[in-house]
Amino acid sequence: MGARRGQDYLQRLNAESRDVWIDGQRVQGSVTEHPAFTNVTESMAKLYDLQFNPNLRDMMTYEEEGERYGTSFMVPKTSADLEKRRQMHKIWADATCGMMGRSPDYLNSALMAMSQAGDYFAQNNPMFAENIRAYYRYVRQHDLSLTHTLINPQVNRALSVSQQSDPDVAAHVVDKNKDGVVIRGARLLATQGPITDEIMVFPSTLLKGTEEDNPYSFAFAIPNSTPGLRYLCRETFDYGKSHFDHPLGSRFEEMDAVVVFDDVLVPWNRVFLLEDAKLCNDLHQMTGATIHMTYQVLQKNIAKAEFVLGVAENIVDAIGIGQFQHVQEKVSEIMLAVETMKAFVRSSEADASLNRWGVMTPKWEPLNAARQIFPKLYPRLVEILQLLGASGLMAIPSETDMTSDVQADIHKYLVSRNRNAEDRLRLFRLAWDVSLSAFGSRQVLYERYFFGDPVRMAGAYYHSYNKAPMVERVQRFLHQDDPVQVEVASTQA
């Protein structure tokens, strides 16, 4: 089939049953018809339809052996290929205002990189190399949407998974037979789980490598309709309101879910790694998956920061506060965030190179720096919206009020400098949905922990960064009579 349309995505969801629980009840019938998922699945369908937009077709898809596939599956061999992937990522990110962190191209990017690194998986078992290649071809051919899960439940983080009082809490191998591997336990946290086709269960990257941890070391992928696989959803932040009242939450509420594996059988042809903690821990970085995932994420971050900038400047214009220097300073912070993320992307592209498997890969160092910074930037961007909007973010009657007996009051008292009441309310309800609603608050938490614990990430960044040249430069300065001449000579050499 190759690249699919939105209707194909919806029809596949409707055709496959899945075990999804929300608000104490199992979802009956089609997941696309449940109030918690109707709007977001429509938004996902619109993303797929962009692949068939005549003006975007050559950017959103590519041709190989007479078939057209989504560009996020394209293996980049040149800098031009990498640029095409970036442009495709940005089109989808702009379509969701940067608010959909798990659009399909995120995990497609990871799978693409892994599929080219078959030798890595073969170290564990020769058949795992073909498994990952075959899975990539299958997902690409059917243009599937994927969710994934990485971390174990928060029970006692002071102990490893094998030391927990109940060893069955974290997902682990309980049996291996001729048909496959049996998994029991739970994982956090599958964003978009109920509205995707399949789940990739990645290693947690925090395995200790002991014999006791072997049962918790694996990588595999299975359909969401697999018997024994269950999703436990949080409360939805799509409250059934209109696009006027909840402009973002009513469109892009992705949903997060706990994943339960109730003795789930994973067929051998869907197993990629098994009972090797080191290979599991190194999987993302060694295969290039982390790099290509981060490259995609930065397009989302740019789109998100640009969108916040647009909202902020609209507020400034609407209520006439652009002449104040503190306002200019605050909006400038958002501009700096946008341009900083763009610079990291361009730097990574400028120094891109072919990796050991022949994949054109962005330079990791700029991307790594960007993923350390944005989790700190985004909460500040949201805070700036709160400071600019101030009490205006509370004076936001609903769409129903606009046609009620108090509509005259609304149209008289809730206008802005250059907008009528309806246009002003649309803007301020949007700003509220970015910065104060349940949907907006989830976005802040999501960005804070997008790549994991920021403290642990900072520690890993500190230890991995090559500080030696700078340390040596200072040492030379301290011990040379004429350090300037030494540095010049060193630079010229």
C-alpha positions as CSV (number, residue, x, y, z in Angstrom):
1,M,0.0,0.0,0.0
2,G,2.7,2.5,0.9
3,A,1.7,6.0,2.1
4,R,-1.9,5.9,3.4
5,R,-4.6,8.4,3.7
6,G,-6.4,9.5,6.8
7,Q,-9.4,7.3,6.1
8,D,-7.1,4.3,5.8
9,Y,-5.8,5.1,9.3
10,L,-9.3,5.4,10.8
11,Q,-10.6,2.3,9.1
12,R,-7.7,0.2,10.5
13,L,-8.3,1.4,14.0
14,N,-12.0,0.6,13.6
15,A,-11.3,-2.9,12.3
16,E,-9.1,-4.0,15.1
17,S,-10.3,-4.5,18.7
18,R,-8.1,-3.5,21.6
19,D,-8.3,-3.5,25.4
20,V,-8.5,0.1,26.4
21,W,-9.7,1.3,29.8
22,I,-10.7,4.9,30.7
23,D,-12.8,6.3,33.6
24,G,-13.3,2.9,35.0
25,Q,-14.8,1.4,31.8
26,R,-13.5,-0.6,28.9
27,V,-13.9,1.2,25.6
28,Q,-16.6,-0.6,23.7
29,G,-16.8,-0.6,19.9
30,S,-14.5,1.6,17.8
31,V,-11.9,3.6,19.6
32,T,-12.4,6.4,17.1
33,E,-16.0,6.8,18.3
34,H,-15.1,7.2,22.0
35,P,-15.3,10.9,23.1
36,A,-11.8,10.8,24.4
37,F,-10.3,9.8,21.1
38,T,-12.6,11.1,18.3
39,N,-11.0,14.5,17.9
40,V,-7.4,13.4,18.1
41,T,-7.9,10.6,15.7
42,E,-9.4,13.1,13.3
43,S,-6.3,15.2,13.7
44,M,-4.1,12.2,13.1
45,A,-6.1,11.4,9.9
46,K,-5.5,14.9,8.7
47,L,-1.7,14.4,9.1
48,Y,-1.9,11.4,6.9
49,D,-4.0,13.3,4.3
50,L,-1.2,15.8,4.0
51,Q,0.8,13.1,2.2
52,F,-1.6,13.4,-0.7
53,N,-1.8,17.1,-0.9
54,P,-0.7,17.9,-4.5
55,N,1.4,20.8,-3.3
56,L,3.2,18.7,-0.6
57,R,3.3,15.2,-2.2
58,D,6.9,15.3,-3.3
59,M,7.9,16.6,0.2
60,M,5.8,14.3,2.3
61,T,6.5,11.1,0.3
62,Y,9.3,9.5,-1.7
63,E,9.4,6.8,-4.4
64,E,11.2,3.5,-4.3
65,E,10.8,0.6,-6.7
66,G,7.6,2.1,-8.0
67,E,5.9,2.6,-4.6
68,R,5.5,5.8,-2.7
69,Y,6.2,5.8,1.0
70,G,6.0,8.4,3.8
71,T,9.2,10.5,3.9
72,S,9.8,9.7,7.5
73,F,10.7,6.1,6.4
74,M,13.2,7.3,3.9
75,V,16.8,6.3,4.6
76,P,18.9,9.5,4.1
77,K,22.0,8.9,2.0
78,T,22.8,12.6,1.2
79,S,22.5,16.0,2.8
80,A,19.6,16.7,0.4
81,D,17.8,13.6,1.8
82,L,18.3,14.8,5.3
83,E,16.9,18.3,4.4
84,K,13.8,16.6,2.8
85,R,13.2,14.7,6.0
86,R,13.5,17.9,8.0
87,Q,11.0,19.7,5.9
88,M,8.6,16.8,6.1
89,H,8.9,16.8,9.9
90,K,8.3,20.5,10.1
91,I,5.1,20.3,7.9
92,W,3.6,17.8,10.3
93,A,4.8,19.7,13.4
94,D,3.3,23.0,12.1
95,A,0.0,21.2,11.4
96,T,-0.3,20.4,15.1
97,C,1.2,23.7,16.4
98,G,4.0,21.6,17.8
99,M,1.5,20.2,20.4
100,M,1.6,16.6,19.2
101,G,4.8,15.1,20.6
102,R,4.2,11.6,19.2
103,S,3.2,12.2,15.6
104,P,4.0,9.1,13.5
105,D,7.3,10.4,12.1
106,Y,8.9,10.3,15.6
107,L,9.0,6.5,15.9
108,N,9.3,6.0,12.1
109,S,12.6,7.8,12.4
110,A,13.8,5.5,15.2
111,L,12.7,2.4,13.2
112,M,14.4,3.7,10.1
113,A,17.7,4.1,11.8
114,M,17.5,0.7,13.6
115,S,16.6,-1.1,10.4
116,Q,19.9,-0.1,8.8
117,A,21.8,-1.3,11.9
118,G,21.0,-5.0,11.6
119,D,24.5,-6.0,12.6
120,Y,23.9,-4.5,16.0
121,F,20.9,-6.8,16.7
122,A,22.8,-9.7,15.2
123,Q,25.2,-9.5,18.1
124,N,22.4,-10.8,20.3
125,N,21.0,-13.3,17.8
126,P,21.5,-13.5,14.0
127,M,17.8,-13.8,13.4
128,F,17.1,-10.5,15.2
129,A,18.9,-8.6,12.4
130,E,16.4,-9.8,9.9
131,N,13.5,-9.3,12.3
132,I,14.2,-5.5,12.6
133,R,14.7,-5.1,8.8
134,A,11.4,-7.0,8.1
135,Y,9.5,-5.0,10.7
136,Y,10.7,-1.8,9.1
137,R,9.5,-3.0,5.7
138,Y,6.2,-4.0,7.1
139,V,5.5,-0.7,9.0
140,R,6.6,1.3,5.9
141,Q,4.5,-0.8,3.5
142,H,1.3,-0.2,5.6
143,D,2.3,3.2,6.9
144,L,1.5,2.2,10.4
145,S,1.4,4.5,13.5
146,L,3.4,3.3,16.5
147,T,3.5,4.1,20.2
148,H,6.3,3.0,22.5
149,T,7.1,2.5,26.1
150,L,10.4,2.8,27.9
151,I,10.2,3.0,31.7
152,N,9.0,0.8,34.5
153,P,6.3,1.7,37.1
154,Q,7.4,4.1,39.9
155,V,7.4,1.7,42.8
156,N,10.8,2.1,44.5
157,R,13.4,3.9,42.4
158,A,16.0,3.1,45.1
159,L,16.0,-0.5,43.9
160,S,16.6,-2.1,40.5
161,V,13.7,-3.8,38.8
162,S,14.8,-7.3,39.9
163,Q,15.0,-6.1,43.6
164,Q,11.4,-4.9,43.8
165,S,9.1,-6.5,46.4
166,D,6.9,-7.7,43.6
167,P,9.0,-8.8,40.7
168,D,5.9,-9.1,38.5
169,V,5.2,-5.3,38.5
170,A,7.8,-4.4,35.8
171,A,7.3,-6.0,32.4
172,H,9.6,-9.0,32.1
173,V,10.0,-12.4,30.5
174,V,8.3,-15.2,32.2
175,D,8.6,-17.9,29.5
176,K,10.2,-18.7,26.2
177,N,8.7,-21.4,24.0
178,K,8.7,-22.4,20.3
179,D,6.2,-19.7,19.5
180,G,7.9,-16.8,21.2
181,V,8.5,-14.9,24.4
182,V,5.8,-14.4,27.1
183,I,5.8,-11.0,28.8
184,R,4.1,-10.2,32.2
185,G,4.0,-6.9,34.1
186,A,3.6,-3.2,33.2
187,R,5.4,-0.3,31.6
188,L,5.0,3.5,31.6
189,L,4.1,5.5,29.6
190,A,2.6,5.0,26.1
191,T,1.6,8.3,24.6
192,Q,-1.0,7.8,21.9
193,G,-1.2,4.1,22.8
194,P,-4.9,3.5,22.2
195,I,-4.9,5.4,18.9
196,T,-1.9,3.7,17.2
197,D,-1.6,0.4,15.3
198,E,1.3,-1.2,17.2
199,I,3.6,-0.7,20.2
200,M,7.4,-0.9,20.2
201,V,8.6,-1.9,23.6
202,F,12.1,-0.4,23.9
203,P,14.7,-1.1,26.6
204,S,14.6,1.2,29.5
205,T,18.4,2.0,29.2
206,L,18.8,1.8,32.9
207,L,19.4,-1.9,33.2
208,K,22.1,-3.0,35.6
209,G,23.4,-5.9,33.6
210,T,23.1,-8.5,36.3
211,E,21.8,-12.0,35.7
212,E,18.7,-11.0,37.7
213,D,18.0,-8.2,35.3
214,N,18.1,-10.4,32.2
215,P,14.3,-11.1,32.2
216,Y,13.8,-7.3,32.0
217,S,16.1,-6.8,29.0
218,F,14.3,-6.9,25.7
219,A,13.1,-5.0,22.6
220,F,10.1,-6.1,20.6
221,A,7.0,-4.8,18.7
222,I,3.4,-6.2,18.6
223,P,0.0,-5.1,17.4
224,N,-2.2,-3.2,19.9
225,S,-4.8,-5.9,19.3
226,T,-2.5,-8.6,20.8
227,P,-4.4,-10.7,23.4
228,G,-3.3,-9.8,27.0
229,L,-2.1,-6.3,26.0
230,R,-4.1,-3.6,27.9
231,Y,-4.0,0.2,28.1
232,L,-5.0,2.0,31.3
233,C,-5.6,5.7,30.3
234,R,-5.5,8.8,32.4
235,E,-8.3,11.2,32.5
236,T,-8.8,12.8,29.1
237,F,-8.1,16.5,28.7
238,D,-10.5,16.7,25.8
239,Y,-13.6,17.7,27.7
240,G,-15.9,17.6,24.7
241,K,-15.8,21.4,24.4
242,S,-15.8,23.2,21.1
243,H,-12.7,24.3,19.2
244,F,-13.6,27.8,20.3
245,D,-13.4,26.9,24.0
246,H,-10.5,24.5,23.9
247,P,-8.7,25.1,20.6
248,L,-5.8,22.8,21.3
249,G,-7.2,20.3,23.8
250,S,-10.1,19.5,21.4
251,R,-7.7,18.7,18.6
252,F,-4.4,17.4,19.9
253,E,-5.1,15.5,23.2
254,E,-2.8,12.6,22.6
255,M,-3.6,10.6,25.7
256,D,-1.0,8.8,27.9
257,A,-1.5,5.3,29.2
258,V,0.0,2.6,31.4
259,V,0.7,-0.6,29.4
260,V,-0.2,-3.9,31.0
261,F,1.2,-7.2,29.6
262,D,-1.0,-10.0,30.9
263,D,1.1,-12.9,29.8
264,V,1.4,-11.5,26.3
265,L,3.0,-13.8,23.7
266,V,5.5,-12.0,21.5
267,P,6.3,-14.1,18.3
268,W,9.9,-14.7,17.7
269,N,9.9,-12.7,14.4
270,R,8.9,-9.6,16.5
271,V,11.8,-9.9,19.0
272,F,14.7,-7.6,18.3
273,L,16.8,-8.0,21.5
274,L,16.6,-10.4,24.4
275,E,18.3,-10.8,27.8
276,D,21.4,-8.7,27.0
277,A,21.4,-5.6,29.2
278,K,24.4,-3.9,27.6
279,L,23.0,-4.2,24.0
280,C,19.6,-2.9,25.4
281,N,21.2,0.0,27.2
282,D,23.2,1.0,24.1
283,L,20.5,0.4,21.5
284,H,19.3,3.9,20.9
285,Q,22.7,5.6,20.7
286,M,24.7,2.9,18.9
287,T,22.1,2.5,16.1
288,G,21.6,6.2,15.5
289,A,18.0,6.0,16.6
290,T,18.4,8.7,19.3
291,I,20.0,11.1,16.8
292,H,17.2,10.8,14.2
293,M,14.5,10.9,16.9
294,T,16.0,14.0,18.3
295,Y,16.3,15.6,14.9
296,Q,12.6,15.0,14.4
297,V,11.8,16.4,17.9
298,L,13.7,19.6,17.2
299,Q,11.3,20.4,14.3
300,K,8.5,19.9,16.8
301,N,10.2,22.2,19.3
302,I,10.8,24.9,16.7
303,A,7.1,24.7,15.6
304,K,6.0,24.9,19.2
305,A,8.2,27.8,20.1
306,E,7.1,29.6,16.9
307,F,3.5,29.0,17.8
308,V,4.0,30.4,21.3
309,L,5.7,33.4,19.7
310,G,2.7,34.0,17.4
311,V,0.3,33.8,20.4
312,A,2.4,36.2,22.4
313,E,2.8,38.8,19.7
314,N,-1.0,38.6,19.0
315,I,-1.6,39.4,22.7
316,V,0.8,42.3,22.6
317,D,-0.9,43.7,19.5
318,A,-4.4,43.1,20.8
319,I,-4.1,44.9,24.1
320,G,-1.5,47.5,23.1
321,I,1.4,46.7,25.3
322,G,4.2,46.6,22.7
323,Q,5.6,49.9,23.8
324,F,6.7,48.6,27.2
325,Q,10.3,47.5,27.4
326,H,9.7,44.7,29.8
327,V,7.2,43.3,27.3
328,Q,9.7,43.6,24.5
329,E,12.3,41.8,26.6
330,K,9.8,38.9,27.3
331,V,8.8,38.4,23.7
332,S,12.5,38.6,22.8
333,E,13.1,35.6,25.0
334,I,10.7,33.6,22.9
335,M,12.4,34.8,19.7
336,L,15.8,33.7,21.1
337,A,14.3,30.3,21.9
338,V,13.1,29.9,18.3
339,E,16.4,31.0,16.7
340,T,18.5,28.9,19.2
341,M,16.7,25.7,18.2
342,K,17.0,26.6,14.5
343,A,20.7,27.1,14.9
344,F,21.2,23.8,16.6
345,V,19.4,22.1,13.7
346,R,21.5,23.9,11.0
347,S,24.7,23.1,12.9
348,S,23.7,19.4,13.0
349,E,23.1,19.4,9.3
350,A,26.2,21.3,8.4
351,D,28.4,18.6,10.1
352,A,26.2,15.6,9.1
353,S,28.1,12.5,7.9
354,L,27.4,8.9,6.9
355,N,27.4,6.6,9.9
356,R,28.9,3.1,9.9
357,W,25.8,1.7,8.2
358,G,25.7,4.3,5.4
359,V,23.0,6.5,6.8
360,M,23.4,10.3,6.5
361,T,23.3,11.3,10.2
362,P,23.1,14.8,11.8
363,K,25.9,15.8,14.1
364,W,25.0,14.6,17.6
365,E,26.6,17.3,19.7
366,P,24.3,20.2,18.6
367,L,21.2,18.0,18.9
368,N,22.2,16.8,22.3
369,A,22.7,20.3,23.5
370,A,19.3,21.3,22.1
371,R,17.5,18.4,23.9
372,Q,19.2,19.5,27.2
373,I,18.0,23.1,26.8
374,F,14.5,23.0,25.5
375,P,13.0,21.3,28.6
376,K,14.2,24.3,30.5
377,L,13.1,26.8,27.9
378,Y,9.5,25.7,27.3
379,P,8.2,26.2,30.9
380,R,9.6,29.8,30.6
381,L,7.8,30.4,27.3
382,V,4.6,29.4,28.9
383,E,5.3,31.6,31.9
384,I,5.8,34.5,29.5
385,L,2.3,34.0,28.0
386,Q,0.9,34.0,31.6
387,L,2.7,37.3,32.3
388,L,1.6,38.9,29.1
389,G,-2.0,37.8,29.3
390,A,-2.4,38.4,33.0
391,S,-6.0,38.8,34.1
392,G,-7.1,38.6,30.5
393,L,-6.5,34.8,30.7
394,M,-9.2,34.6,33.4
395,A,-11.8,36.9,31.6
396,I,-12.7,34.2,29.0
397,P,-16.4,33.4,28.8
398,S,-17.3,30.4,26.8
399,E,-18.7,30.1,23.3
400,T,-22.1,29.5,24.7
401,D,-22.0,32.8,26.5
402,M,-21.6,34.5,23.2
403,T,-25.2,33.7,22.3
404,S,-26.7,33.9,25.7
405,D,-28.7,36.7,27.5
406,V,-25.3,38.3,28.5
407,Q,-24.0,38.5,25.0
408,A,-24.5,42.3,24.9
409,D,-22.2,42.7,27.9
410,I,-19.6,40.5,26.3
411,H,-19.6,42.4,23.1
412,K,-19.3,45.7,24.9
413,Y,-16.8,44.9,27.7
414,L,-14.5,42.2,26.3
415,V,-13.3,43.9,23.2
416,S,-9.6,44.7,22.7
417,R,-7.7,47.6,21.2
418,N,-8.3,46.4,17.6
419,R,-10.5,43.3,17.9
420,N,-14.1,42.6,18.6
421,A,-15.1,40.5,21.5
422,E,-15.3,37.2,19.6
423,D,-11.8,37.6,18.1
424,R,-10.4,38.7,21.4
425,L,-11.9,35.7,23.2
426,R,-10.6,33.3,20.5
427,L,-7.1,34.6,21.1
428,F,-7.2,34.6,24.9
429,R,-8.8,31.1,25.1
430,L,-6.0,29.9,22.9
431,A,-3.4,31.5,25.1
432,W,-5.2,29.9,28.1
433,D,-5.1,26.5,26.5
434,V,-1.4,26.8,25.9
435,S,-0.5,28.1,29.3
436,L,-3.1,27.3,32.0
437,S,-5.5,24.5,31.0
438,A,-5.1,20.9,31.9
439,F,-3.9,20.3,28.3
440,G,-1.3,23.1,28.6
441,S,-0.1,22.0,32.0
442,R,0.4,18.5,30.6
443,Q,2.5,20.0,27.7
444,V,4.8,21.6,30.3
445,L,5.3,18.4,32.2
446,Y,5.7,16.5,28.9
447,E,8.5,18.8,27.7
448,R,10.3,18.8,31.1
449,Y,10.7,15.0,30.9
450,F,10.5,14.4,27.1
451,F,13.9,12.7,27.1
452,G,14.0,11.5,30.7
453,D,15.1,12.8,34.1
454,P,16.7,16.2,33.3
455,V,19.2,15.8,36.2
456,R,20.3,12.4,35.1
457,M,20.5,13.7,31.5
458,A,22.7,16.6,32.7
459,G,25.0,14.2,34.5
460,A,25.3,12.0,31.4
461,Y,25.9,15.1,29.3
462,Y,28.7,16.3,31.7
463,H,30.5,12.9,31.6
464,S,30.2,12.5,27.8
465,Y,31.3,16.0,26.8
466,N,34.9,16.3,25.6
467,K,36.2,18.8,28.1
468,A,39.9,17.9,27.7
469,P,40.9,20.4,25.0
470,M,39.6,23.4,27.1
471,V,41.3,22.1,30.2
472,E,44.6,21.7,28.4
473,R,44.3,25.2,26.9
474,V,43.9,26.7,30.4
475,Q,46.9,24.6,31.6
476,R,49.0,25.9,28.8
477,F,48.0,29.4,29.6
478,L,49.0,29.0,33.2
479,H,52.4,27.5,32.5
480,Q,53.7,29.4,29.5
481,D,55.6,32.7,29.6
482,D,54.0,33.9,26.4
483,P,50.7,32.1,26.2
484,V,49.3,34.3,23.4
485,Q,52.1,33.2,21.0
486,V,51.6,29.6,22.0
487,E,47.9,29.7,21.3
488,V,48.4,31.4,18.0
489,A,50.9,28.8,16.9
490,S,48.6,26.1,18.0
491,T,45.7,27.6,16.1
492,Q,47.8,28.0,12.9
493,A,49.0,24.4,13.1
